[in-house]
């Protein structure tokens, strides 16, 4: 089986319950186990494979989907490479040119604003998607006592203001919490938290691959982040996660997990969530 979903880290993580439903459907249909392959941004796809959501990860770019509609030799070779799959589900309508596999095309854009995106994608594919399948298999890494803070996001308007992150850090430090600050590629280019005037001692998680970041997050006692791919990753690793939303659609794009709290402001951008709201949500998740 091949599932293709191109997009960011959050988009990729939201495919975990869809992949579980795909595997369940085809194993019941064939009466045997299947090899489930996922193609997307390779670094993100590797996380799904490493944690059991799929059996094999690959780059969607390596599939050469742009050539599917060509009638020349390149197009023929591209279609032939995909023909050995039993079924392909993907976000590119050009897949319909492939003969042999059972082809399903889905639109990854939300069609409604009151239902998680994986359920909407599953409905298009006629799959029984279950949100409880969202979590990734955890390794034997033991959780520690640190709280991870991730001030960045792919979109500037989704980022909680710097001043509130610093206030949150100060108040957590007064509670004797150890803090780790996630620094991703976007933050390094735009507003590097390593240059902020942190009010307490912090440790930075920077220059990490997605797999390395996943392993680091698994050792944390809790996580606080924006509407971002990193928040999705933490939530699906079953780390107690507080996600801060402003103008987004948390019911559609919110992180999925058994220990997740989404704190939503007035809808302003950047989010106008108060620090005490985040602390209250964090304390409730941790049973404090």
N, C-alpha and C positions, 0 to 999 in steps of 0.2 A: 504494500500500500504506500502511496505517496501523498503527502499533504504539503501544499505550497502556500505560504503566507509571508508576504514581504512587508516589512515594517520595522518599527523600533522595538526596544526591549519590552516595553509594556504590551505592545501588540502581540509579540511572540509569547509572552507569559500567559496572556489571556487565551491562547490556543490549547493550553494544557487540558481543560475539561473536554474540548472538542476532540482532541487526540484520543483521550480515554474512551469517548463514545464511539469513535471510528474503530478503534481496536475491538471493543465489545461487539459492535454490530457485525463486523466481518468475521470474527472468530465464531460467533453464533451461526452466521450464514454458511461458513465453510466447514464448520465442525472441527477446526484445527487452529493452532496458533498461527499468527501472521507476523511478518517483519514490517514494522511501521517506520517509514522514513519521513523525515520532516526537512523541508527546504525553505530557507529564509536567509536572513543575515547570519553568516556562519557562526560568528562569535556568540550570538544569542541562541541559535539552534543548538549549539554545543551544550548549553546549560540544560535544555530539555533532555538531551540524550544522557548527560551525566547523571541526571536525577530520575531516570526511568520513565519519562513521559513519552519517549520514542526510542526506537532501537538504533537508529542511525541518523546523523545530522549531515546536512550538506548545504552548500551555498546555492540559492536560487539562481544566481548569476551563472553558475556552472551549467545550468540546464539549457541555456541559450533560448529562452522562451521567445525572444524577439524574432527568431527564425521560423517559428511554427507556421506562419502564414505564407512563407516563401515556397515557390513551386520549383526551385532549383535543387541542386544536389545537397546544399547545406540544409535546406528545409527538410528534405527526405531523411537525411541522417539524424536530424534533431527529432523528428517524429518517431523514427525507428528506435532511438534510445529510450523513449518513453513508453513504447508499445509493450515492453515486457512486464509492466506493472499490471496487477489485476484491477486496481482501481486508483484513480487520481482525483483528489479534491483540491481545488486551487482558486486563487483570486484573480486569475487571468483568463478572460474569455477566449483567448487564442488557443487554449487547451482543447477546445472542441474540435480542432483539426486533427487531433491524435486518434487513430483508429486502433481498436483492440481493447484497451482498458475501459472500464465503466467510468465515464467522466462526469464529475459534478463541479460546477462553477458557483462560487458564492461571492457576494458583494460584502466586503469587510466594513463598509460604512453603516452606521446604525440607521435603522428605519423607524425606530421609536425611542423614546427617552425615559421609559419607565422599566426597562428590562436589561439585565446584564448582556453585554455584547456576545459572549459565548453562546448564550441561549438563542440569540437572534441568528447567529451563524449556523448553529445546529438545526434550527427550524428550516433554513434554506436547504440544508443537506439531508433533511429528514432523519436526523439522528437524535437519539435520546440523550441529550447532554444533561449532566447532573453537576450542579455547582459544587457538590461535595467532593467531586473528583479534582478540585482545583489544586490541591497541594502536591508538591513535588516530594519524592521519596527523600527523606533526610539521611545523611551519612551518620557515621558514628562520632561525629564531632560533638563535643560537649559544650553546652551553653555556659558562658561565663557571666560576669556581672556588669559588663559595659553596656551603655546605651549608645546606639548609633544614631547620629543626626545627619541627614542628607539634605543640605540647603538648596541643591540645584534641581533643574528640570530642563527639558528640551526647549521649553518656551519661557521667555522671561516673565510673561504675565502670570504664569502659574507659580512663581516663586514667592513664598512668604518673605516679607521684608527682612533685611539683614538685622535690623534692630531687635526684631522679635526673636530671631534665632539666638542672638547674644543674650537677651533677657532669659530665654528658656535655659540656655547653658548655665547662666549664673544661678538660677533657682535650682536646677538639678545638682549643681556642684554643692550648694548649701545643704542638699540632702545626701551628701557624700557619694554621689554617683560618679562613676568613671565614664568619660565621654570619648567616643570615636567619631570623627567627622569624615564623611564620605566625600571625596573630591573626584568627580568624573571629568571626562574630556571637555564637555561643554562649559563647566565651571572654570576649568583651567584657561579657557579662551576668553571668557566673558567677565567673571567676577570670582576670582580664586579665593575660596574660604581660608586658605593658608595665609592670606594677607590681611585677614580681618583681625580686629583687636579683641580676641577672645578674653573673657573676664576670668578664665580659669585654665588650668592645664588640660590640654586635649591631645589626642593622638589622631593623626590623619591616615585615612585609608585612601591612598592615591597611587596612580600608575598601576592599577590592577586590571587584569583581564576580567571578563564577566564571571568566569569560573572561579578565579581567585577571590573576587568580591563575594560571590555566593558562599564560599567557604568561610570567609571572614565574618559575614553577617550571621552565619549559623552559630558562631561562638558568642553572639551578643544576647543580652537578656531582653532587649526591646529595641524598637526602631521608630524614628519619627522622620517623615519625609513629605515632600510636596506631591502633587499629582504628577507622578514620574514613573519611568520604568523601574527604577531602583526600589520604589515602594512596592510595586507589583512583585518584584523578586523576593523581597523580604517577607511579604505576606504569604507567598506560596511556599516558602521554606518554613512556614509555621512559626516565624519569629513574631511575637506580639508587636503589631504595627499600627501606628497612628498616621493616617494620611490626611494632609491638609488640602482642602479644595476651595477654590474661589469661583471662577466663572465657568468651570467645566461641568460635566454631567456625571456626578458620582454614581448614580444608579446604573449608568451604562458603562463607564470607564473606571469605576472605583476598583481598588485592589480586592482580590478574592482570597479568602482565607478563613480559618476557624477562629483566629484571634486577631481580628482587624476592627479598628474603629475609624470611621471616616468623619472628620470634623469639617463642617461646611460653614462658610461665612455667608455674607449677604448676597454673594454673587459678584462682588467687586473683583477687579483685577488690578494689582495683586491681591491675594486673599487677605481679608480683614479679620481673620480669626484671632481671638485673644489668647494670650499665653496661658491664662488660667484654664481655658477650655481644653487646650492640649494636655496640660498637666492632669486635669481631671480624667480625661479619656485614657491617658497612659496609666494612671493609678488603677482605674477600673480593670484594664486589661491584665495588669500584673497582680490583681487581687490585693492591692494595698489599701 
